[in-house]
């Protein structure tokens, strides 16, 4: 019985740890979107680097994508990209 309780405790701790990591990742994404400024956005499979000038990149974690307005052909256009394949670089 004692080993059974230890196993249950270990599984519970593991599940809580993984849930906490997800919350930390979501918080990090939220902090990125709140900062605003100038960004370079790289999307895997796209040759183009999207530039966001004086704007923000908003994450929607529950749907799994970022939304941002990039300057494309001289016009600001809305772009959606999957979180898993997107890299955002802050430009100083």
Buried (B, 14 or more C-beta within 10 A) or exposed (E): EEEEEEEEEEEEEEEEEEEEEEEEEEEEBEEBBEEEEEBBBBBEEEEEEBBBEEBBBBBEEEEEBBBBBBEEEEEEEEBEBEBEEBEBEEEE
